[in-house]
Amino acid sequence: MQRYLCIHGHFYQPPRENPWTERVEREVSAAPYHDWNERITAECYAPNAEARILDGRGRVRRSADNYRSISFNFGPTLLSWLATRAAPTYRAILDADRASRERFSGHGSAIAQAYAHPILPLASERDRRTQVVWGIRDFVHRFGREPEGLWLPETAADVPSLEVLAACGIRFTILAPEQAAATRSLHAGEWRDARGGRIDTGVPYLARLPSGREIALFFFDSALSRAVAFERLLADGDEFVQSMLAAFPAAEHGPRLVSLATDGETYGHHHRFGEMALAYAIDRIDRESGARLTNYGEHLARCPPVHEVRIVERSSWSCAHGLGRWSEDCGCRVGNPQWTQAWRKPLREALDTLRDGLAVAFEREAAPLLRDPWEAREAYIDVVLDRSPGSVDAFLGRHGAWPLDGAGRGRALQLLEMQRQTLLMYASCGWFFDDISGLESVQVLRHAGRALQLAGRPCGGSWEARFLESLEQAPSNLPECGTGRAVYERHVRPAAAASGPLDAAREPG
């Protein structure tokens, strides 16, 4: 068999929990469901675990678990919600990864994701590492194995981000073809320009990094992925199969991989019954296509790279301007063409300034309480995943500067929780859409507000004033919303006030 197919689904929702209550509030736009997590679970996540396959007369022939046959990643914050609010679907996802290991030569189809879905090239060096470490530890906690690959949110990449992945033991990631800059043979030869998507996506590549480390890169078929996501290819299961098979070159020399990558929500949420088209395609490929389904880990083991690649620095799959969609008014938008995204840059600058100020405060306030504050922050994911008294005691026993008493114990945990909130406030969806008053932008502001509250008066008071001044420079497109400061005053302050005063001895969570 020389022809291999890999279908990747990136399943993700931004954190939706109120940072003070850790519960998802009602989202009117998701009606008739309580919130968007609940709605998309009903439309996509659950149906893909039991997708119906019809016969020629439209009768249900059988059902299939799509997750067992595709490559996929789930955002850690989404998995956390699924574990408590949609347990059967959550268990099906974990079971599917175990089953995929049997199907794909011991290589599980699930891969990890940077924890809070940040744009890693825009993150600080310290945050970049913590986001990757937390994503890996969350994956191991849930799937019971080390991940081979890791999804870069929005496939946003630069060499420092690849360095972090390689340093953490990640073997591969997935990029868009437009993110390739140049390729050459691993053995010799001149670099060939690959910009503008001019790269052969049918083989894996090796990125040799300045540190001496290496990481494999797969580039998905952009035209095929676009047809699935935006051109209604899922309306006909047979056409879907034919399009995948047609992507193989007429003349084949050695093993060839056709891979496509889209948001996982494409299959059932963005396209109704898309999970059924996917199940039908998988079934037909397995039975009669002359191509074999695989995942990236198995294919990398079977076909190691023989070519090297350089990437386009600070590039992504969803912004033609590199990383502009998350940092400036680049022109990328979802809806109203008359609206400006001039609010994006001030929002990021406000959060960056807040992050840096709270980092200094964290280091100062935590130094008497924790042996190494930043090492403790990196390990704090263990408490996030298990807040039982025994887990917290073990964590503080490892990282406390001394046997912490009630007040010291509470303050140390508050400071670490403050740092968790600063990581959550960088979820990429906060910049993706069209206005700072939208659900996703309000959510990142709420995480900022919670971080400020947890910081407390000794280190948070003056930073809130500076933060609000910066938000005044972020204009909303809606006159009634004013600026980012007004959005904060309307949607963040009331939530903080409702939570009551913060007791320095009380353990958060």
Backbone hydrogen bonds, N-H to C=O, Kabsch-Sander energy under -0.5 kcal/mol:
donor,donor_aa,acceptor,acceptor_aa,energy
4,Y,2,Q,-0.5
4,Y,256,R,-2.7
5,L,292,R,-2.6
6,C,258,V,-2.3
8,H,6,C,-0.6
8,H,260,L,-3.0
9,G,71,S,-2.3
10,H,262,T,-2.4
11,F,9,G,-0.9
11,F,73,N,-2.9
12,Y,10,H,-0.6
18,N,23,R,-2.9
22,E,18,N,-3.2
25,E,16,R,-0.6
25,E,23,R,-0.5
27,E,34,H,-2.9
28,V,26,R,-0.6
30,A,27,E,-2.1
31,A,28,V,-1.8
33,Y,30,A,-1.9
39,R,35,D,-2.2
40,I,36,W,-2.8
41,T,37,N,-2.0
42,A,38,E,-1.9
43,E,39,R,-2.0
44,C,40,I,-2.5
45,Y,40,I,-1.4
46,A,41,T,-2.7
48,N,44,C,-2.1
49,A,46,A,-1.5
50,E,46,A,-0.5
50,E,47,P,-1.2
51,A,64,A,-2.8
53,I,62,R,-3.0
55,D,59,R,-2.7
58,G,55,D,-1.9
61,R,53,I,-3.3
61,R,59,R,-0.5
62,R,53,I,-1.4
64,A,51,A,-2.3
66,N,48,N,-2.3
66,N,64,A,-0.9
67,Y,48,N,-0.7
68,R,65,D,-1.2
69,S,66,N,-1.9
70,I,66,N,-1.0
71,S,7,I,-2.7
72,F,109,S,-2.0
73,N,9,G,-1.9
75,G,11,F,-2.0
77,T,115,Y,-0.6
79,L,75,G,-2.5
80,S,76,P,-2.2
81,W,77,T,-1.4
82,L,78,L,-2.8
83,A,79,L,-2.5
84,T,80,S,-0.8
84,T,81,W,-0.7
85,R,81,W,-2.6
86,A,82,L,-2.2
89,T,86,A,-0.5
90,Y,86,A,-2.3
91,R,87,A,-2.8
92,A,88,P,-2.0
93,I,89,T,-2.0
94,L,90,Y,-1.9
95,D,91,R,-2.8
96,A,92,A,-2.2
97,D,93,I,-1.5
98,R,94,L,-1.7
99,A,95,D,-2.5
100,S,96,A,-2.4
101,R,97,D,-1.3
102,E,98,R,-0.9
103,R,99,A,-1.6
104,F,100,S,-3.0
105,S,102,E,-0.6
106,G,101,R,-3.2
107,H,104,F,-1.9
108,G,106,G,-0.7
111,I,72,F,-2.1
112,A,149,G,-2.3
114,A,151,W,-1.4
115,Y,131,Q,-2.5
117,H,114,A,-1.5
120,L,118,P,-1.2
122,L,119,I,-1.8
123,A,120,L,-1.7
128,R,124,S,-2.8
129,R,125,E,-1.6
130,T,126,R,-2.2
131,Q,127,D,-2.9
132,V,128,R,-1.5
133,V,129,R,-3.0
134,W,130,T,-3.1
135,G,131,Q,-1.7
136,I,132,V,-2.3
137,R,133,V,-2.7
138,D,134,W,-2.5
139,F,135,G,-1.8
140,V,136,I,-2.5
141,H,137,R,-2.4
142,R,138,D,-1.8
143,F,139,F,-3.4
144,G,140,V,-1.7
150,L,172,F,-1.5
151,W,112,A,-3.2
152,L,150,L,-0.5
155,T,152,L,-3.2
156,A,153,P,-2.1
157,A,315,S,-2.3
162,L,158,D,-2.0
163,E,159,V,-2.5
164,V,160,P,-1.7
165,L,161,S,-2.0
166,A,162,L,-2.6
167,A,163,E,-2.7
168,C,164,V,-1.6
169,G,166,A,-1.6
170,I,165,L,-2.5
171,R,148,E,-2.8
172,F,148,E,-1.3
173,T,216,A,-1.5
175,L,218,F,-3.0
179,Q,176,A,-2.1
180,A,177,P,-1.8
181,A,310,R,-3.2
182,A,310,R,-1.4
183,T,192,R,-2.0
184,R,308,E,-1.8
185,S,188,A,-0.6
186,L,306,V,-2.2
192,R,183,T,-3.1
194,A,181,A,-2.7
195,R,181,A,-0.8
197,G,177,P,-0.5
197,G,194,A,-0.6
198,R,194,A,-1.0
199,I,197,G,-1.8
201,T,199,I,-0.8
203,V,200,D,-0.7
205,Y,217,L,-2.3
206,L,307,H,-2.2
207,A,215,I,-2.9
208,R,206,L,-0.7
209,L,207,A,-0.6
209,L,213,R,-2.8
212,G,209,L,-2.2
215,I,207,A,-1.6
216,A,171,R,-2.7
217,L,205,Y,-2.7
218,F,173,T,-2.1
220,F,175,L,-1.8
220,F,218,F,-0.5
221,D,259,S,-3.4
222,S,220,F,-0.8
225,S,221,D,-2.2
226,R,222,S,-2.5
227,A,223,A,-2.1
228,V,224,L,-1.9
229,A,225,S,-2.5
230,F,226,R,-3.1
231,E,226,R,-0.7
231,E,227,A,-1.0
233,L,227,A,-1.8
235,A,232,R,-1.5
236,D,233,L,-1.2
240,F,236,D,-2.1
241,V,237,G,-2.1
242,Q,238,D,-2.6
243,S,239,E,-2.4
244,M,240,F,-1.8
245,L,241,V,-2.5
246,A,242,Q,-2.4
247,A,243,S,-0.7
247,A,244,M,-0.8
248,F,245,L,-1.4
252,E,250,A,-0.6
256,R,2,Q,-3.4
257,L,202,G,-1.8
258,V,4,Y,-2.9
259,S,257,L,-0.6
260,L,6,C,-2.0
262,T,8,H,-1.7
264,G,10,H,-2.4
265,E,10,H,-0.5
266,T,263,D,-1.9
267,Y,264,G,-1.8
268,G,266,T,-1.7
268,G,271,H,-1.1
269,H,265,E,-1.6
270,H,265,E,-2.7
271,H,266,T,-0.9
274,G,271,H,-2.3
276,M,273,F,-0.7
277,A,273,F,-1.6
278,L,274,G,-2.2
279,A,275,E,-2.3
280,Y,276,M,-2.6
281,A,277,A,-2.3
282,I,278,L,-2.6
283,D,279,A,-2.4
284,R,280,Y,-2.5
285,I,281,A,-2.7
286,D,282,I,-2.4
287,R,283,D,-1.6
288,E,284,R,-2.7
289,S,284,R,-0.5
289,S,285,I,-1.1
292,R,3,R,-2.5
294,T,5,L,-2.7
299,H,295,N,-2.5
300,L,296,Y,-2.4
301,A,297,G,-1.8
302,R,298,E,-2.2
303,C,299,H,-3.1
306,V,204,P,-0.6
308,E,184,R,-3.5
309,V,206,L,-2.1
310,R,182,A,-2.6
312,V,179,Q,-3.1
313,E,311,I,-0.6
314,R,157,A,-0.8
315,S,157,A,-1.6
315,S,312,V,-0.6
317,W,154,E,-2.4
318,S,154,E,-0.5
322,G,319,C,-1.4
323,L,321,H,-1.1
326,W,323,L,-1.7
327,S,324,G,-1.9
328,E,324,G,-2.6
330,C,328,E,-1.7
339,W,336,N,-1.3
344,R,341,Q,-1.8
347,L,343,W,-2.1
348,R,344,R,-2.3
349,E,345,K,-2.7
350,A,346,P,-2.5
351,L,347,L,-2.3
352,D,348,R,-2.9
353,T,349,E,-2.4
354,L,350,A,-2.1
355,R,351,L,-3.1
356,D,352,D,-2.5
357,G,353,T,-2.2
358,L,354,L,-2.8
359,A,355,R,-1.8
360,V,356,D,-1.7
361,A,357,G,-2.0
362,F,358,L,-2.8
363,E,359,A,-2.4
364,R,360,V,-2.1
365,E,361,A,-3.1
366,A,362,F,-2.7
367,A,363,E,-1.1
369,L,366,A,-1.5
370,L,366,A,-2.8
371,R,399,H,-2.7
376,A,372,D,-2.6
377,R,373,P,-2.1
378,E,374,W,-2.0
379,A,375,E,-1.5
380,Y,376,A,-1.0
380,Y,377,R,-0.7
382,D,379,A,-2.2
383,V,380,Y,-1.1
384,V,380,Y,-2.0
385,L,381,I,-2.2
386,D,382,D,-0.9
392,V,388,S,-2.4
393,D,389,P,-2.7
394,A,390,G,-2.3
395,F,391,S,-2.3
396,L,392,V,-2.6
397,G,393,D,-2.2
398,R,394,A,-1.6
399,H,395,F,-2.2
400,G,396,L,-2.7
401,A,369,L,-3.0
402,W,369,L,-0.5
404,L,402,W,-1.2
409,R,405,D,-3.0
410,G,406,G,-2.4
411,R,407,A,-2.5
412,A,408,G,-2.3
413,L,409,R,-1.9
414,Q,410,G,-2.2
415,L,411,R,-2.3
416,L,412,A,-1.9
417,E,413,L,-2.6
418,M,414,Q,-2.3
419,Q,415,L,-1.6
420,R,416,L,-1.8
421,Q,417,E,-2.1
422,T,418,M,-1.7
423,L,419,Q,-1.6
424,L,420,R,-2.2
425,M,421,Q,-1.6
426,Y,423,L,-1.3
427,A,424,L,-1.5
428,S,117,H,-2.8
430,G,427,A,-2.0
431,W,428,S,-2.1
432,F,428,S,-0.9
433,F,429,C,-0.8
438,G,435,D,-1.7
442,V,438,G,-2.5
443,Q,439,L,-1.9
444,V,440,E,-1.6
445,L,441,S,-1.8
446,R,442,V,-2.2
447,H,443,Q,-2.0
448,A,444,V,-1.8
449,G,445,L,-2.5
450,R,446,R,-2.5
451,A,447,H,-2.3
452,L,448,A,-2.3
453,Q,449,G,-2.1
454,L,450,R,-2.5
455,A,451,A,-2.0
456,G,452,L,-1.2
459,C,456,G,-1.0
460,G,456,G,-2.9
461,G,457,R,-0.8
464,E,460,G,-1.6
465,A,461,G,-1.1
466,R,462,S,-1.6
467,F,463,W,-2.4
468,L,464,E,-2.5
469,E,465,A,-1.9
470,S,466,R,-2.1
471,L,467,F,-2.0
472,E,468,L,-1.2
473,Q,470,S,-1.6
474,A,471,L,-1.9
476,S,482,G,-2.7
481,C,478,L,-2.2
482,G,478,L,-1.1
483,T,481,C,-0.7
484,G,471,L,-1.2
484,G,474,A,-1.8
485,R,471,L,-0.7
487,V,483,T,-2.1
488,Y,484,G,-2.4
489,E,485,R,-2.7
490,R,486,A,-2.1
491,H,487,V,-2.5
492,V,488,Y,-2.5
493,R,488,Y,-1.8
496,A,492,V,-2.1
497,A,493,R,-2.9
498,A,494,P,-2.2
499,S,495,A,-0.8
499,S,496,A,-0.6
500,G,497,A,-1.3
503,D,501,P,-0.6
504,A,502,L,-0.6
506,R,503,D,-1.7
